[in-house]
Amino acid sequence: MLNDVDFSGWQRVRVHALLAGKRIDLKALSNDSRAAMPLAIRAGAAGIAVLFRYGVVVMFNLQQIEEAAFIKSLQAVVDEPLANPETEETAISVDAAAEERVGADGIVYLRLLSVPRLLLLADVLAKSVILAFDESRVAQVFERIEPVAESLQKTGGRRLPARQLLEHIGDVLITQHRMVGRVEVTEKPELLWDRPELDRLYRHLQKEYELPERHRALNHKLELISQTATTALALLDARRTLRLEWYVIGLIFIEIVLTLYQMAVGRH
């Protein structure tokens, strides 16, 4: 972690969070395999970047040209980079007399700057960017699943392609894995165990960016998509099973008819 950062010129600081790709190899950027996660490093002329293994980069006090150069320098360690990255921007204003909060203008007001405070803000922004990405992805799946529900209502799902339903279920599983296994949106950062005095600031940030509410809403949509796709798939399987049973009955009937015919011919 950075311990000797000079914040003397940081009165009003630009903050930019960006989802660069599916994953960032943090070990490749640190000489210490036991380095703290997330990884905070110097960037630009006088800035800091905080990198998360699930693909998010949060940059503090970097000019736009410096941000572009820094993101380009990460290409070798970013897995599956996004062509159109999800982003979120804000600013930090330092005021020793102000209450630490997020103002109506979206600016984060801090009494003082410190690496732990920046890490805390980076954690919230990183989760917000991941949620925004998943919200967009789930919204697209939600639009595609609506015709499935309509088909179930009108035709009992007779014309539903199984492959499409499996793709919907796959989208749900991938999103749930990212939310629970990698990002842990609802979990407090480990930093707060060592810095309990920052818990109040974290709760302010969490509330401002509506992390719990967005997480619950996203989970509700995921459950609805999963239930719809699973129900439709179960109906398809049931219909195929019933069709197979009729085929078997048909074959048995044909065999009986042929047997009776042979018996009748044999008598003559």
For each residue, the residues with C-beta under 8 A, 3 or more apart:
1: 36 40 115 119
2: 5 40 41 42 48 115
3: 115
4:
5: 2 48 115
6: 9 46
7: 10 94 113 114
8:
9: 6 46
10: 7 13 61 92 94 113
11: 93 94
12: 91 92 93 94
13: 10 60 61 91 92 94 113
14: 60 61 62 89 91
15: 58 59 60 89 90 91 92 108 121 125
16: 58 59 62 67 87 88 89
17: 56 57 58 59 87 88 89 122 125 126 128 129
18: 56 57 58 59 67 71 85 86 87 129
19: 55 56 82 85 86 87 129 130 133
20: 24 55 56 57 71 74 78 81 82 85
21: 24 55 78 79 80 81 82
22: 54 55 79 80
23: 53 54 55 78 79 80
24: 20 21 29 51 52 53 54 55 56 57 74 77 78 79
25: 28 29 53 77 78 79
26: 29 30 35 37 38 39 51 53 77
27: 30 33 35
28: 25 76 77
29: 24 25 26 39 41 51 77
30: 26 27 33 35 39
31: 35
32: 35
33: 27 30
34:
35: 26 27 30 31 32 39
36: 1 39 40
37: 26 52 53
38: 26 50 51 52 53 119 122 123 126
39: 26 29 30 35 36 50 51
40: 1 2 36 48 49 50 51 115 118 119 122
41: 2 29 48 49 51
42: 2 47 48 49
43: 47 48 49 59 62 66 70
44: 47 59 61 62 63 66 67 69 70
45: 63 66
46: 6 9 61
47: 42 43 44 59 60 61 62 66
48: 2 5 40 41 42 43 59 60 61 115 118
49: 40 41 42 43 57 58 59 60 62 70
50: 38 39 40 57 58 59 60 118 119 122 126
51: 24 26 29 38 39 40 41 56 57 58 74
52: 24 37 38 55 56 57 58 122 126
53: 23 24 25 26 37 38 182
54: 22 23 24 126 130 178 182 183
55: 19 20 21 22 23 24 52 78 79
56: 17 18 19 20 24 51 52 125 126 129 130
57: 17 18 20 24 49 50 51 52 70 71 74
58: 15 16 17 18 49 50 51 52 121 122 125 126
59: 15 16 17 18 43 44 47 48 49 50 62 67 70
60: 13 14 15 47 48 49 50 92 118 122
61: 10 13 14 44 46 47 48
62: 14 16 43 44 47 49 59 66 67 70
63: 44 45 66 67
64: 67 68
65: 68 69
66: 43 44 45 47 62 63 69 70
67: 16 18 44 59 62 63 64 70 71
68: 64 65 71 72
69: 44 65 66 72 73
70: 43 44 49 57 59 62 66 67 73 74
71: 18 20 57 67 68 74
72: 68 69 75
73: 69 70
74: 20 24 51 57 70 71 77 78
75: 72 78 81
76: 28
77: 24 25 26 28 29 74
78: 20 21 23 24 25 55 74 75 81
79: 21 22 23 24 25 55
80: 21 22 23
81: 20 21 75 78
82: 19 20 21 85 86
83:
84:
85: 18 19 20 82
86: 18 19 82 129 130 132 133 136
87: 16 17 18 19 129
88: 16 17 125 128 129 132
89: 14 15 16 17
90: 15 106 107 108 125
91: 12 13 14 15 106 107 108
92: 10 12 13 15 60 107 108 109 110 113 121
93: 11 12 98 103 107 108 109 110
94: 7 10 11 12 13 110 111 112 113
95: 98 109 110 111
96: 111 112
97: 111
98: 93 95 101 109 110 111
99: 109
100: 109 110 111 200 201 204
101: 98 108 109 204 208
102: 106 107 108 109 204 205 208
103: 93 106 107 108 109
104:
105:
106: 90 91 102 103
107: 90 91 92 93 102 103
108: 15 90 91 92 93 101 102 103 121 205
109: 92 93 95 98 99 100 101 102 103
110: 92 93 94 95 98 100 113 117 201
111: 94 95 96 97 98 100
112: 94 96 117
113: 7 10 13 92 94 110 117 118
114: 7 117 118
115: 1 2 3 5 40 48 118 119
116: 119 120 191 195 198
117: 110 112 113 114 120 121 198 201
118: 40 48 50 60 113 114 115 121 122
119: 1 38 40 50 115 116 122 123 189 191
120: 116 117 123 124 189 191 192 198 201 202 205
121: 15 58 92 108 117 118 124 125 205
122: 17 38 40 50 52 58 60 118 119 125 126
123: 38 119 120 126 127 189 191
124: 120 121 127 128 202 205 206 209 211
125: 15 17 56 58 88 90 121 122 128 129 209
126: 17 38 50 52 54 56 58 122 123 129 130 183
127: 123 124 130 131 183 185 209 211
128: 17 88 124 125 131 132 209 211 214
129: 17 18 19 56 86 87 88 125 126 132 133
130: 19 54 56 86 126 127 133 134 178 179 183 185
131: 127 128 134 135 185 211 214 215 218
132: 86 88 128 129 135 136
133: 19 86 129 130 136 137
134: 130 131 137 138 175 178 179 218
135: 131 132 138 139 214 218
136: 86 132 133 139 140
137: 133 134 140 141 171 175
138: 134 135 141 142 171 175 218 221 222 225
139: 135 136 142 143
140: 136 137 143 144
141: 137 138 144 145 168 171 172 225
142: 138 139 145 146 221 224 225
143: 139 140 146
144: 140 141 147 148 164 168
145: 141 142 148 149 168 224 225 228 229
146: 142 143 149 150
147: 144 150 151
148: 144 145 151 152 157 160 164 165 168 228 229 232
149: 145 146 152 153 228
150: 146 147 153 154
151: 147 148 154 155 157 158 159 160 232
152: 148 149 155 156 157 160 228 231 232 235
153: 149 150
154: 150 151
155: 151 152 158 159
156: 152 235
157: 148 151 152 160 232 235 236
158: 151 155 239
159: 151 155
160: 148 151 152 157 164 165 232 235 236
161: 164 165
162: 165 166 233 236
163: 166 167
164: 144 148 160 161 167 168
165: 148 160 161 162 168 169 229 232 233 236
166: 162 163 169 170 229 233
167: 163 164 170 171
168: 141 144 145 148 164 165 171 172 225 226 228 229
169: 165 166 172 173 226 229 230 233
170: 166 167 173 174
171: 137 138 141 167 168 174 175 225
172: 141 168 169 175 176 222 225 226 229
173: 169 170 176 177
174: 170 171 177 178
175: 134 137 138 171 172 178 179 218 222
176: 172 173 179 180 222
177: 173 174 180 181 182
178: 54 130 134 174 175 181 182 183
179: 130 134 175 176 182 183 185 215 218 219
180: 176 177 183 184
181: 177 178 184
182: 53 54 177 178 179
183: 54 126 127 130 178 179 180
184: 180 181 187
185: 127 130 131 179 211 215
186: 211 212 215
187: 184
188: 192 199 202
189: 119 120 123 192 202
190: 193 194
191: 116 119 120 123 194 195 198
192: 120 188 189 195 196 198 199 202
193: 190 196
194: 190 191
195: 116 191 192 198
196: 192 193 199
197: 200
198: 116 117 120 191 192 195 201 202
199: 188 192 196 202 203
200: 100 197 203 204
201: 100 110 117 120 198 204 205
202: 120 124 188 189 192 198 199 205 206
203: 199 200 206 207
204: 100 101 102 200 201 207 208
205: 102 108 120 121 124 201 202 208 209
206: 124 202 203 209 211 212
207: 203 204 210
208: 101 102 204 205
209: 124 125 127 128 205 206 214
210: 207 213 214
211: 124 127 128 131 185 186 206 214 215
212: 186 206 215 216
213: 210 216 217
214: 128 131 135 209 210 211 217 218
215: 131 179 185 186 211 212 218 219
216: 212 213 219 220
217: 213 214 220 221
218: 131 134 135 138 175 179 214 215 221 222
219: 179 215 216 222 223
220: 216 217 223 224
221: 138 142 217 218 224 225
222: 138 172 175 176 218 219 225 226
223: 219 220 226 227
224: 142 145 220 221 227 228
225: 138 141 142 145 168 171 172 221 222 228 229
226: 168 169 172 222 223 229 230
227: 223 224 230 231
228: 145 148 149 152 168 224 225 231 232
229: 145 148 165 166 168 169 172 225 226 232 233
230: 169 226 227 233 234
231: 152 227 228 234 235
232: 148 151 152 157 160 165 228 229 235 236
233: 162 165 166 169 229 230 236 237
234: 230 231 237 238
235: 152 156 157 160 231 232 238 239
236: 157 160 162 165 232 233 239 240
237: 233 234 240 241
238: 234 235 241 242
239: 158 235 236 242 243
240: 236 237 243 244
241: 237 238 244 245
242: 238 239 245 246
243: 239 240 246 247
244: 240 241 247 248
245: 241 242 248 249
246: 242 243 249 250
247: 243 244 250 251
248: 244 245 251 252
249: 245 246 252 253
250: 246 247 253 254
251: 247 248 254 255
252: 248 249 255 256
253: 249 250 256 257
254: 250 251 257 258
255: 251 252 258 259
256: 252 253 259 260
257: 253 254 260 261
258: 254 255 261 262
259: 255 256 262 263
260: 256 257 263 264
261: 257 258 264 265
262: 258 259 265 266
263: 259 260 266 267
264: 260 261 267 268
265: 261 262 268
266: 262 263
267: 263 264
268: 264 265
